[in-house]
């Protein structure tokens, strides 16, 4: 396998060298330059400046010394002074993993004037919070945030890193992982750890037909993203951890992105925050039949949601889909109507406190995770249930 090697550049115009690559794979690194993961091996740099760039055969990677990498790190996502709850859920899982191997738990906090957030983070039992607090980091920009994340990893050398499976996390984590030529497992539903600190990253694969156990035994750090509501946040307690403020060279925070304005999206009620959800599945024969689902939801002050087949038919807004390709929910009560219970769907709701499943197939997979199973025709059961709720509400 080939790679691009950089010869000494003393006296060269660095800006001209950076401009050589149409994919922005040449980046400034201290007083020199480096080739990042964006390199497509197009060899344009070789043709234009053969005095600086040469083709070299990549040497086989040596096995990583796992003793040099220690601790589980969590990226803390926040906006307008509020930490995303997925970060605390990941802290809880990090503490569990670290406890099995005697490792510390670290948190990475990036932004401007974020010091007040450290007190809240420490209450969740982390050992140390590393803070990068600069005006250039006020808003999320992929280039400077990646540079800061890279600096943190080189400084701390954590064995594993957990990032929330949010829009921001899914943009940031892969880019950082590529910098270290290491693996990343997205949307993990289960995480465990071995004595040698290899993290067992588990997620459904091949359409949910298998549960893939993914490990990164020869590389560090290990990256995993996890969706909101998959794990539980730990209880808050008196903090015992420390805070370390870190600095980084200003030139590493330069970005080609300029933020002109931030317009907050209109807040809408999300199924992720609902306490009661009624879910319609393939057992619903036609769109008009959803009316009984809506009536049941109204009677229980619940939100409605759908499985992927109904979303694809256009019967529900995509934001109301539950499952790996939709949203993950953890309500107090969820009632599934005509839902078979595929692995993808189950992964998005099995953390609910109470699951009531209605299905006419006694062997439906949904009954394997339901707390209460109702075997029968939903076209008879749902109206009957609705009638009992209404009669109960009207009784003295």
Secondary structure, DSSP 4 states (H G I P E B T S, - for coil): -EEEEE---TT--HHHHHTT-TT--EEEETTEEEE-TT-----HHHHH-TTTEEEEEPPPPPPP-GGG---EEEEE-EETTEE-HHHHHHHHHHHHHHHHHT--EEEEEEESS-HHHHHHHHTTT-SEEEEEE-GGGSS--HHHHHHHHHHHHHHH--SEEEEE-SHHHHHHHHHHHHHTT--EE-S-SEEEE-TTS-EEEEEEETTTTEEEEE--TTSSSEEEEE-TTSS-PPPP-----EEEE----GGGG--S-------PPPP---GGG-SEEEEE-TT--SGGGHHHHHHHHHHTT-EEEE-HHHHHTTSS-GGGBBSTTSB----SEEEEES----HHHHHTTTT-SEEEEEES-TT-GGGGT-SEEEES-HHHHHHHHHHHHHHHHH--
